[in-house]
Amino acid sequence: MLKISSTKRVTKSGKPYKKTTPELRQLIVDKWKSTNMSKAEISRLFEVAYTTVDSILKTFDREGRIEKKKTGTRGPKNQKVNVEHKEFILNLLDEDCALTLGLIKKKLRDQFNLSVYAQKDQVSRGKKERFYDASKAKGLYP
């Protein structure tokens, strides 16, 4: 018989959590689509909690996916900024020295498909190196 679930972690009460396999998720969706069985009947058939079947089918209806969403990832790894990217940033600041960090990161992402993690103090240091200062920019804008 197909392995329905495997135990991974243990709760405070000592009862282990059950992890639903992708194969079981696929079987639940296939059974639901091909027959007129209720969610309760499907849960009894596969010996899975009703709430598990309900959440799998709701996710399938809303998003069209069967697999579980990955969690705990930070997203794409930050890439190194090379000379071309630095020049692009400096040109942006030459055009408008009041650009925010969020706008700079968005323009980098649009232009180079580059994901960077930068903090305000890093940008401030970069501006000081190029002599950009918001107090000096007052005369530039009416």
C-alpha positions in Angstrom: 0.0 0.0 0.0 1.1 3.6 -0.6 2.8 5.3 2.3 0.3 8.0 3.3 2.2 10.0 5.8 5.4 10.0 7.7 6.1 11.3 11.2 8.6 14.1 11.6 8.2 16.2 14.7 6.7 15.5 18.1 4.1 17.8 19.8 4.2 18.8 23.4 1.8 16.0 24.2 4.1 13.4 22.7 1.9 12.8 19.7 3.8 13.1 16.4 2.8 15.4 13.6 2.0 13.8 10.3 3.5 15.2 7.2 1.4 14.8 4.1 3.3 13.6 1.1 3.0 15.1 -2.3 1.7 11.8 -3.6 -1.1 11.8 -1.1 -2.0 15.3 -2.0 -2.3 14.3 -5.6 -4.4 11.3 -4.8 -6.8 13.5 -2.7 -7.2 16.0 -5.6 -7.6 13.2 -8.2 -10.3 11.4 -6.1 -12.2 14.6 -5.5 -12.2 15.6 -9.2 -13.1 12.1 -10.5 -15.8 11.1 -8.0 -18.7 12.8 -6.1 -17.2 11.8 -2.8 -17.4 14.4 0.0 -14.4 15.7 1.8 -15.3 13.7 4.9 -15.5 10.5 2.8 -12.1 11.2 1.2 -10.6 11.9 4.7 -11.8 8.6 6.0 -10.6 6.8 2.8 -7.1 8.0 3.1 -7.1 8.1 7.0 -6.3 11.9 7.0 -7.9 14.6 9.1 -10.8 16.4 7.5 -9.1 19.7 7.9 -6.1 18.5 6.0 -8.3 17.4 3.0 -10.2 20.6 3.2 -7.1 22.8 3.1 -5.6 20.8 0.3 -8.8 21.1 -1.8 -9.2 24.8 -1.0 -5.6 25.5 -2.0 -6.2 23.6 -5.3 -9.4 25.6 -6.0 -7.9 29.0 -5.2 -4.3 28.7 -6.5 -4.4 25.6 -8.7 -1.4 24.0 -6.9 -1.2 20.7 -5.1 2.2 20.8 -3.6 2.9 22.5 -0.3 4.3 26.0 -0.4 8.0 26.2 0.6 8.5 28.1 3.9 11.4 29.5 5.7 13.4 30.6 2.7 14.9 34.1 2.4 14.2 34.3 -1.3 16.9 34.7 -3.9 20.4 35.0 -2.6 21.8 38.4 -2.9 24.2 38.9 -5.7 27.5 40.7 -5.7 27.4 44.3 -7.0 30.1 44.7 -9.7 31.6 47.9 -11.2 28.8 48.2 -13.8 26.2 48.2 -11.1 28.1 50.7 -9.0 28.3 53.1 -12.0 24.6 52.7 -12.6 23.9 53.6 -9.0 26.2 56.6 -9.2 24.6 57.8 -12.4 21.1 57.5 -10.8 22.4 59.6 -7.9 23.9 62.2 -10.2 20.5 62.6 -11.8 18.6 62.7 -8.5 20.6 62.7 -5.3 17.4 62.4 -3.3 16.5 58.9 -4.5 15.5 56.5 -1.7 17.1 53.2 -1.1 13.9 51.4 -2.1 13.8 53.2 -5.5 17.5 52.4 -6.1 17.0 48.7 -5.3 13.9 48.7 -7.6 15.8 50.3 -10.5 18.6 47.8 -10.1 16.1 44.9 -10.1 14.4 46.3 -13.3 17.7 47.1 -15.1 19.9 44.2 -14.2 17.5 41.6 -12.6 19.7 42.1 -9.5 18.5 41.4 -6.0 20.5 43.3 -3.4 20.3 43.7 0.3 21.5 47.1 1.4 21.0 49.1 4.5 20.6 52.8 4.9 24.0 53.3 6.5 25.7 51.6 3.6 24.0 54.0 1.2 24.8 57.0 3.4 28.5 56.0 3.3 28.4 55.7 -0.5 26.7 59.1 -0.7 29.4 60.7 1.5 32.1 59.2 -0.7 30.6 61.0 -3.7 29.8 64.1 -1.7 26.0 63.7 -1.9 24.2 65.3 1.0 20.5 66.1 1.3 21.2 69.4 3.0 23.3 70.5 0.0 20.5 69.4 -2.4 18.1 72.1 -1.0 19.2 74.6 -3.6 18.6 72.1 -6.5 14.8 71.9 -5.9 12.6 75.1 -5.9 
